[in-house]
């Protein structure tokens, strides 16, 4: 354990370790837990006529899958910020997943996926994705929510080069597009993810809710520092 913590603290300060790990774990619990509970419930299809006109382009799976690297990198960059900023951001992150959970349970949604008949590599990849990821837990889109967080979490930060901030915005937009053109989400899912991220980010910044997170995080940080010294 001590060796693992030492490796982690070379990348993330002790106060940032718990927020990053908890964010990942809680996200998985929300996504998988809500599916276990509401998987067989009635799901609303909220796709629009414009959604139905958008083409299916499976090559965008490169972006759809590749964004996990983007998420990991930017969440680490955010966890390296000053302590207050870290707790404010991850308070927003936690609140956003709570709202997602509420929607997944109270207003479960679905969409219409295309019938895939071709045998190309991209079509096979899409068929695999559809087989392991059911058409549920769509509104708001967590893919879009997290990608937007990855941008606004570093936006305006002096320690982050402007070119990388702009690149992060570009990647986030590409993720939005990928969710639509792989038929994983519809337009309102994307808008919901971006709006939710923006609102929760402001709550984390403008209120003192982060103090609750900081209190819990501070206790865990003390444990981590104790383990490092032991």
N, C-alpha and C positions, 0 to 999 in steps of 0.2 A: 504493500500500500504506500509506504513512504517513498519508494522508488518511483511509483506512478505519479504521486503528487509532485515530486521534484521535477519530473519531466513536464507535467502540466504547467507548473509555475514558471517554466522557462518561456512559455508562450502566453499564459494568462496569469495575471496577479491573483493572489489567494482569494480576494474578495469577488473575483469574477468567475471562479470555478463552479460554485454552487448554482448561480443563475444560468449558466450555459447548460449544465447537465440537467437541471430541473426543467428548463425550457423544452429540451428534447423529450424528456420522459413525459411531461405533462401533455405535450402535443400528441404523442403516441397514444396516451390514455384517452384523450378527448376523441381522437379520430377512430381508434379501434373500439373503445368503450361504447361510444354512441352507435356505432354500427351493430355491435352485439345487442344493444337494447332495442334499437328502432329499425333494424335491418328488414324486418318483415312487415313494418307498418306501411300505410298508404303514403306514397311519395308524390308530391306535386311537380308537374312539369311546367317550368316557367320560361321555357325558351320562346323567343320571339320569331317573327317571320324573317327578320334579318339574320338571326342565328341559323335558320334553316337554309339560307342562301349562301352562307360562308362555306368555302370548299373544305374538304378533308385532305390535309397535307401531312401524311405521317412522318415526313422528314423532319418536321418540327419536334419530333420526339427527342432529337439531340438536345434541344433547349430544355424540353420538359424534364428530362432526366438529368441533364448537365447542371441544372440550377441547384442541385443539392450541394455541389462543390461551392457555388456562389454563396449559398446560405451559410455553410460552415465557415468559410473564410470571413465573411462580413460579420457574422455573430461573434467570431473571435476578436475581430477588430473592435467591435463595440464593447466587448467584455474587457478590453485593455484600456478603456477610457477611465477618467477619474471616477472615484467610487460613487459619488452622487449621481452622475450621469448613467452609470451602469445600473444602479437600482431604479432610477426613473424609467429607463428603457425597458428593463425586464418586468417592471410593474405593468407597463403598457402591454407587453407581450403576454403576460399572464391574464390580464383583463380581456384581451382579445380572444383568447382561447375559451374563456368562460362564456363569452357571448356566442362564439361558434358552437359550443356545446348546447347552449339554449336553442339556437336555431336548428341544429341537427336533430334535436329531440322534439321541439314544438312545431317546426315547419320543415320536415324532411323533404328534400327535393331530388329530382332525377332529370335526365334528359334523354334524347333519342340518339343513340349511337348508330353510325353507318354500318351497313352490311359489308363486311370485308371479304372479297372473293379472290383477290390476287395472291400470288405466292411469293412476292418480292420480299426481300429482307425487312423493309420498312413495314409492309403489311403484316408480316409475321410478328414483328415487334409490337405493333398496335394490338394485334389479337391477343398477344401474351399480356399486355397491360390491361386490356379489358377483362381478361380472365382472372386476374389477381386483384383488380381494383373495381369493385362494383360501382354502378352509376348512382351513387348516393353521397351524402355529405358534401353537397355541391355549393350551397349558399350559406355563408360567403365562402369564396375560394381561399383555402389556406395557402395554396400555391402562390396566389397573387398577394395575399396578406403578408406572408413572410418575405416575399421578394420586395414588396414596398417597404417593409420594415428595414430590409437590408440597405435600402437607399436612404430613407429619412433618418436612420440611425447614425449615418456618417455625414449627412448633409450639413455643410457649413462648419465642419470640424477642421480646425487649423492644422491638426497633425496628419490629416488625410489629404493627399494631393488632389487638386481640383480635377485633374484628368481622370483619377480613379472614381471620384464622386460622379462625374458625368458618365463614366463607363458603367457604373452601378445602375444609374438611371436607365441607360440604354438596355442593360441586361434585364432589368425589371420589366421594361416594356416588352421585350422579346418574350419573356415568360408569359406575360398577359396574352400575347398573340398566340403563343404555343398552346395554351390551354383551350383556346377557341378553335384552332385549326386541327388539333388532334381530337376534337369533340369531347374533351374531358369536362369542359365547362361552357356556360353560356354568358352572354354579355353582362347580365345583371349579377352573376357570380363574381365577375371581375370587378365591377363597380363596387359591389358590396365589400370585397376584400380590401380594396384601396381606401374606401371611406372608413371602414372599421379601423384599419391601421392608423389612419390620420387622426381620428377622434381619440383613440386610446393613447396614442403618442402624446397628444396634447394634455390628456388627463394625467398621464405620468409626469409631464413637465410642470403643469400649472397647479396641481394639487399636492397635498402632503400624504397621499396614499402610499407613496414610495417609502415613507418612514416605516410603515409596517413591514414592507419587504426588507428594508435595511436592517430592522431589528432582528428578524429571523436570519437574514444573510450574515449579519455581524456575528451572531452566535456560532454559526457554522464556520465562518472564517476563523474564529478563535480556535475551534477544534482542528481545523486544517493546519493552522500555524503551530499548534501544539504537537501534532503528528510529525510535522516537519522538523521540529526541534528534538523530538524524542529519539 
